[in-house]
Amino acid sequence: NELLLRCLGHITRRGDETLNQFLKRITHVYFQEKNISVIENLHECTNLSVLYLYDNKIGVISNLTFATHLTHLYLQNNVVSKLEGLHRCVNLNKLYLGFNKIIVIENLEKCTSLKELHVEFQKLPNGEKNAV
């Protein structure tokens, strides 16, 4: 939770607030450029709506089953190769996945609120093309 507490932007914990109450109040987390390879330790942020994870080393979209309020997910410039782990993100409105390694665009059926999907400039093996 130390990294999480350092990456919250302007929000601060109130004096009478428990850590659990504070984490539930968080709506935005700024984890960009943190050398992160695994999405973790966010499950107590049940009101999370915007998650910045761009410019990291994330290979698998995971540990987001708690994120039913998530509306914006920024995962550009990672090493994601497969779209998975978003089935509980039913309120996801914007998904940014440019500059990853995704060949097949799939597993987004549960993201019924999705309005924008950005998958530009995938780093694919020679001869491979995106498939929907």
C-alpha positions as CSV (number, residue, x, y, z in Angstrom):
1,N,0.0,0.0,0.0
2,E,3.0,2.3,0.3
3,L,3.2,2.8,-3.5
4,L,-0.6,3.4,-3.6
5,L,-0.4,6.0,-0.9
6,R,2.3,7.9,-2.8
7,C,0.4,7.9,-6.1
8,L,-2.9,9.5,-5.2
9,G,-2.4,13.0,-6.5
10,H,-4.0,15.7,-4.3
11,I,-6.2,13.5,-2.1
12,T,-5.1,13.1,1.5
13,R,-6.3,11.1,4.4
14,R,-8.5,12.9,7.0
15,G,-7.4,12.8,10.6
16,D,-10.3,10.7,11.8
17,E,-10.4,8.4,8.8
18,T,-9.2,4.8,9.0
19,L,-7.0,3.5,6.2
20,N,-9.8,1.3,4.9
21,Q,-12.2,4.3,4.8
22,F,-9.6,6.4,3.0
23,L,-8.9,3.7,0.4
24,K,-12.7,3.4,-0.3
25,R,-12.8,7.1,-1.0
26,I,-10.1,7.0,-3.7
27,T,-11.4,7.6,-7.2
28,H,-8.2,8.2,-9.2
29,V,-4.8,6.3,-8.9
30,Y,-1.7,7.5,-10.8
31,F,0.5,4.5,-11.3
32,Q,2.1,5.7,-14.6
33,E,5.8,5.3,-15.1
34,K,6.3,3.2,-11.9
35,N,8.0,0.1,-13.4
36,I,5.0,-2.0,-12.4
37,S,4.7,-5.5,-13.9
38,V,1.6,-6.6,-12.0
39,I,-1.6,-4.8,-11.1
40,E,-2.1,-5.4,-7.4
41,N,-3.1,-3.9,-4.0
42,L,-6.0,-1.9,-5.4
43,H,-8.9,-4.2,-4.2
44,E,-9.8,-1.9,-1.3
45,C,-10.2,1.1,-3.7
46,T,-13.8,0.0,-4.4
47,N,-14.8,3.5,-5.8
48,L,-11.9,3.7,-8.2
49,S,-13.1,5.3,-11.4
50,V,-9.8,6.3,-13.2
51,L,-6.7,4.2,-13.2
52,Y,-3.5,5.4,-14.9
53,L,-1.1,2.5,-15.6
54,Y,0.6,3.7,-18.8
55,D,4.4,3.4,-19.4
56,N,4.9,0.3,-17.2
57,K,5.8,-3.4,-17.8
58,I,2.3,-4.9,-17.3
59,G,1.8,-8.1,-19.3
60,V,-1.5,-9.3,-17.9
61,I,-4.6,-7.3,-17.0
62,S,-5.5,-8.8,-13.7
63,N,-6.8,-8.1,-10.2
64,L,-9.5,-5.7,-11.4
65,T,-12.5,-7.8,-10.2
66,F,-13.3,-5.1,-7.6
67,A,-13.3,-2.3,-10.2
68,T,-17.0,-2.2,-11.0
69,H,-16.9,1.7,-10.9
70,L,-13.9,2.0,-13.2
71,T,-14.7,4.2,-16.2
72,H,-11.3,5.0,-17.6
73,L,-8.3,2.7,-17.8
74,Y,-5.0,3.9,-19.3
75,L,-2.7,0.9,-20.1
76,Q,-0.8,2.3,-23.1
77,N,2.9,1.4,-23.6
78,N,3.0,-1.9,-21.6
79,V,3.5,-5.5,-22.8
80,V,-0.2,-6.7,-22.7
81,S,-0.7,-9.4,-25.2
82,K,-4.2,-10.6,-24.4
83,L,-7.4,-8.8,-23.5
84,E,-8.6,-10.5,-20.3
85,G,-9.5,-9.6,-16.7
86,L,-12.0,-6.8,-17.6
87,H,-15.2,-8.8,-17.2
88,R,-16.2,-7.0,-14.0
89,C,-15.4,-3.6,-15.4
90,V,-19.0,-3.1,-16.6
91,N,-18.9,0.7,-16.3
92,L,-15.7,1.1,-18.3
93,N,-16.2,3.9,-20.8
94,K,-12.7,4.5,-22.2
95,L,-10.0,1.9,-22.6
96,Y,-6.5,2.9,-23.8
97,L,-4.3,0.0,-24.9
98,G,-2.1,1.6,-27.6
99,F,1.6,0.5,-27.9
100,N,1.1,-3.0,-26.4
101,K,1.3,-6.5,-28.0
102,I,-2.3,-7.3,-28.5
103,I,-3.1,-9.4,-31.6
104,V,-6.8,-10.3,-31.0
105,I,-9.3,-7.8,-29.7
106,E,-11.6,-10.0,-27.7
107,N,-13.2,-10.6,-24.2
108,L,-14.9,-7.1,-24.0
109,E,-18.5,-8.4,-24.1
110,K,-19.1,-7.5,-20.4
111,C,-17.8,-4.0,-21.0
112,T,-21.2,-2.8,-22.2
113,S,-20.6,0.9,-21.4
114,L,-17.4,1.0,-23.5
115,K,-17.5,4.0,-25.9
116,E,-13.8,4.4,-26.8
117,L,-11.3,1.6,-27.4
118,H,-7.8,2.7,-28.4
119,V,-5.5,-0.1,-29.7
120,E,-3.2,1.8,-32.0
121,F,0.4,0.9,-32.7
122,Q,0.5,-2.6,-31.3
123,K,4.1,-4.1,-31.2
124,L,3.3,-7.2,-33.1
125,P,5.7,-9.9,-34.5
126,N,6.6,-9.5,-38.2
127,G,3.7,-10.5,-40.4
128,E,1.0,-10.4,-37.6
129,K,-2.0,-8.1,-37.9
130,N,-4.7,-7.2,-35.4
131,A,-7.9,-9.3,-35.5
132,V,-11.3,-8.4,-34.1
